[in-house]
Amino acid sequence: MSTLLHGLLDSFSRYKEKKALSFYRNGTKETELTYGQLDIYSNKVARGLLDMGVTRGDRVILFMPKSVFFLIAHLAIQKIGAITVPLNPQFKEAEMRYFIEDADPRLIVCGKAQARMIGQVASDREVMVVDTDVPYQEMDTFADHPDQTVPEDLGPNDPALIIYTSGTTGKPKGAVLIHGNLLHDAHNIIHVWEINTRDVICHALPLFHVHGLCFAFHTALLAGASIVMLDQFRPEHVIERLSVQDGEEVCTVFMAVPAMYVRLLDYLEDKRVDLSHIRLWASGSAPLLPKDFHRIKQTLGKEPVEREGMTETGMNFSNPLYGKRKPGSVGIPLPDLEVRIVDPETEKDVPFGEVGEIWLRGPSITPGYWRKPEETRKAFVNGWFRTGDLGRVDEDGYFYITDRIKHIIISGGENISPKEIENVINQLPEVLESSVVGVPDEKWGEKVVAAVVLHKGCAIKPERIDRHCRKFLHDWKCPKEILIVGDLPKNTMGKVMKEKVRGLFGV
Ligand code: MCA
């Protein structure tokens, strides 16, 4: 069993009668599915995709709200050896034009709310519109072809996913994740966190990122666990689900980003809820502040397990299930991962304990970026993946991410490229130049802010710049603060000094 798909098929048959998924919409249970039903329904959709001419290696964009159909469509795409390309359903037209051009999909499956825009940007593409507001069992999916065959020779090096991640050039890069990456990553998480058939994972994450789709969904299915899934993150609904203490939906594991924990802790401020049955509070996608580590222990009753990963590499480090969990540390490497800490200039390993760029090598690491050979070449040195993160290791072997070489902003767990936002702001005729940075923020971890220089004699209000950004960029990327300044702090080479730009915002 060397592919993610064979792992999934094994679970579908081994846990056929077991409940796999309860899906809640706006806090109310909409659907329950067993492993056997997930298998049959995804067979039907797979048959439908084949009848539409979708074949192995084709890209299928999923551009729809979090829903049962999204999950079944993803499984169906895997069953025919095609490639799932999940995209944030709130992306704007300009962003979607880029993704469609880059991914070159055979089919775009979109929700009703996304259909009009897709009709405009992808008139030459095959599009399937689904009404994800309708409970899955009422959806008229496909003819009843319950049986379909998996490509015989599907192997670990076949691509399964393309997940777009922000790049320093301003154009997102599609990280290609092959079956071997995804299988190894899920098995690693099952191993280090002992995910098992008795676990019930509470899932409030988006499905268009590795965290929600792979670390949570794939891992749960491969472990024979069950999932209580919410269609969106609402603290009151999450706590309602986590508070259940009897029946078959007593959650045992919660995976989230720090911004979600902060919202939950704020919500619980004046409430007393017994959550002692949750055995694992996992946090990742962004740094967990030590003060929030302690708040979680105090309010939820257990220390969180902070872990670190990347879209390109899967989960890299985790604090241990047993043993010391160190606030501020991302923990120790997951099995089979080789780690070096390297001077980015000399490419030589730094002396023990010193800070350098974290380089990784292992079975979960992407082979590269979709149709971006130059970006792929720059990302690797002799088979080692350059993370672009600076870090160090302590005497106990625990790792710490201390900074980022690349200027990526992590806002609410979302990786955001300043360049992409600067490119949009600089389109305004009144704008001479701009610089976008992340500054610390209680709610988001980091928030996106922009310093903007106008042409001489020009005037424009920040609100106008915000409206312009929201036209071209996903809302999460839009600066939460915009400062019109006389000029940008630059060094003698004329390069903008980002640290000093942060200083303009009082950091
Ligand atoms: C929401 N807003 C945000 C963000 N989320 N602004 C900046 N950054 C964000 N991340 C804004 C909205 O635009 C809106 O502002 C207002 O907050 C309320 O929006 P709402 O949708 O209600 O917010 P929410 O539902 O509370 O969303 C917060 C969230 C979401 C649930 C934390 O940001 C989220 O799902 N983050 C997780 C992303 C993720 O899955 N990351 C994993 C990447 P306005 O009203 O002005 O429009 S994978 C990864 O990093 C690696 C592999 C790893 O290791 O995990």
Boltz pocket constraint, residues with backbone or C-beta under 6 A from the ligand:
constraints:
  - pocket:
      binder: B
      contacts: [[A, 204], [A, 205], [A, 206], [A, 209], [A, 210], [A, 211], [A, 212], [A, 232], [A, 233], [A, 257], [A, 259], [A, 260], [A, 284], [A, 285], [A, 286], [A, 307], [A, 308], [A, 309], [A, 310], [A, 311], [A, 314], [A, 411], [A, 412], [A, 413], [A, 414], [A, 415], [A, 444], [A, 446], [A, 475], [A, 476], [A, 477]]
      max_distance: 6.0
